Amino acid sequence: MLKAVIMDFDGLIVDTEVVWYNIFREWFKKKQNYDLPVEEFLFCVGSNAEDLFNTLEIKNNCIIDRDEFAKDTQKIFLERSEILPPKEGVVEFIKSVKSEGLKLSLATSSKRIKPTKHLERLGLIKYFDSIVTAEDVARIKPHPDLFLKAVEKLKINKNEALIVEDSLNGLNSGLNAEMRVLVIPNDVTKYCNFRNYYKIADSLLNIDVKKLISDF
């Protein structure tokens, strides 16, 4: 029986992934004279940038200054993302989840300050029964820790929860936790080769929560 929904944040609730990709491309073009393809950016979507940086350093025989990157990009990201609306169907989906009596959790590889700030800004934080972030676990996605912590905080079994994700790292995290995953790709992650998901759809607007419950 479905008792809870666990949602990712970046790229699913708010379209921050597209903002980040554009910032990454601009920075690498300016600092490294390198045109970063979306396929390589996908290494860090749903996780963190370290895997991408390590890969590019080996591939391009270069050194990427992490501190310089953070200093150059964080302010730009905050400026570009602070007025982002919720993605299509998000508000309707969240309200439907709660109206059907399901619990709702957030599980994100981000640090707590970003998702809570946006959820408060959008008036959505009141719908969430728990929020699990990178500060709450030893390992982020694609490891299973975030989702396992989420079900622990919700006091349910993992077979009673549905994960909603937009990225390959997120999907793999859910699969590693042995949980069912609904995938909603965004304009960046649509290039991922998704496999072994429970369901997939173009938008949360197309998801009928009543049917999710009956099918589960």
Residue pairs with C-beta under 8 A, 6 or more apart in sequence:
1 160
1 216
2 102
2 160
2 161
2 162
2 212
2 213
2 216
3 102
3 103
3 154
3 156
3 160
3 161
4 102
4 103
4 104
4 105
4 129
4 151
4 154
4 156
4 160
4 161
4 162
5 97
5 102
5 103
5 104
5 105
5 161
5 162
5 163
5 164
6 104
6 105
6 106
6 107
6 147
6 150
6 151
6 154
6 161
6 162
6 163
6 164
7 13
7 94
7 104
7 105
7 106
7 107
7 163
7 164
8 46
8 106
8 107
8 108
8 163
8 164
8 165
8 166
8 167
8 170
9 16
9 106
9 108
9 110
9 114
9 115
9 118
10 16
10 17
10 20
10 45
10 46
10 108
10 109
10 110
10 115
10 166
11 17
11 18
11 45
11 46
11 166
11 167
11 186
11 188
11 189
12 87
12 90
12 164
12 165
12 166
12 184
12 186
12 204
13 86
13 87
13 90
13 115
13 118
13 119
13 124
14 81
14 84
14 85
14 86
14 87
14 118
14 122
15 84
15 87
15 186
15 187
16 77
16 81
16 84
17 45
17 166
17 167
17 186
17 187
17 188
17 189
18 186
18 187
18 188
19 77
19 80
19 81
19 84
20 41
20 77
21 38
21 41
21 188
23 73
23 76
23 77
23 80
24 36
24 41
24 73
25 35
25 36
25 41
27 69
27 72
27 73
28 34
28 35
28 36
28 56
29 35
29 36
31 68
31 69
31 72
32 56
32 60
32 62
32 64
34 56
34 60
38 188
38 191
39 191
40 52
40 55
40 56
41 52
41 188
42 167
42 168
42 188
42 189
42 191
42 192
43 51
43 52
43 55
44 50
44 51
44 52
45 167
45 168
45 169
45 188
45 189
46 109
46 141
46 142
46 165
46 166
46 167
46 168
46 169
46 170
46 173
46 189
47 109
47 140
47 141
47 142
47 169
48 109
48 140
49 69
53 64
53 66
53 69
56 62
56 64
57 63
57 64
81 118
82 121
84 118
85 122
86 122
86 124
87 186
87 203
87 204
88 203
88 204
88 205
89 203
89 204
89 205
89 206
89 207
90 124
90 204
91 122
91 124
92 204
92 205
93 204
93 205
93 207
93 209
94 104
94 124
94 127
95 127
96 209
96 210
97 104
97 127
97 209
98 104
98 127
100 209
100 210
100 213
102 209
102 213
103 129
103 154
103 156
104 127
104 128
104 129
105 128
105 129
105 130
105 131
105 132
105 150
105 153
105 154
105 161
106 115
106 119
106 128
106 130
106 131
106 132
106 133
106 150
107 132
107 146
107 147
107 149
107 150
107 163
108 115
108 132
108 133
108 134
108 146
109 133
109 134
109 140
109 141
109 146
109 169
110 133
110 134
111 133
111 134
111 135
112 131
112 133
112 134
112 135
115 131
115 133
116 125
116 131
119 125
119 128
129 154
130 150
130 153
130 154
132 146
132 149
132 150
132 153
133 146
134 140
134 146
136 146
136 149
137 143
137 145
137 146
137 149
138 145
139 145
140 146
141 167
141 169
141 170
141 172
141 173
142 168
142 169
142 170
142 172
142 173
142 176
143 173
143 176
144 173
144 174
144 176
144 177
144 178
146 173
147 158
147 161
147 163
147 173
147 174
147 177
147 179
148 158
148 177
150 161
151 157
151 158
151 160
151 161
151 179
154 161
158 177
158 178
158 179
159 179
161 179
161 180
162 179
162 180
162 181
162 182
162 198
162 212
162 216
163 170
163 174
163 177
163 179
163 180
163 181
163 182
164 181
164 182
164 184
164 204
165 171
165 173
165 174
165 181
165 182
165 183
165 184
166 183
166 184
166 185
166 186
166 189
167 189
167 192
168 189
168 192
168 193
168 194
170 181
171 181
171 183
171 194
171 196
171 197
174 180
174 181
175 181
175 196
180 198
180 216
181 197
181 198
182 197
182 198
182 199
182 200
182 201
182 207
182 212
183 194
183 197
183 199
183 200
183 201
184 200
184 201
184 202
184 203
184 204
184 207
185 192
185 194
185 200
185 202
194 200
201 207
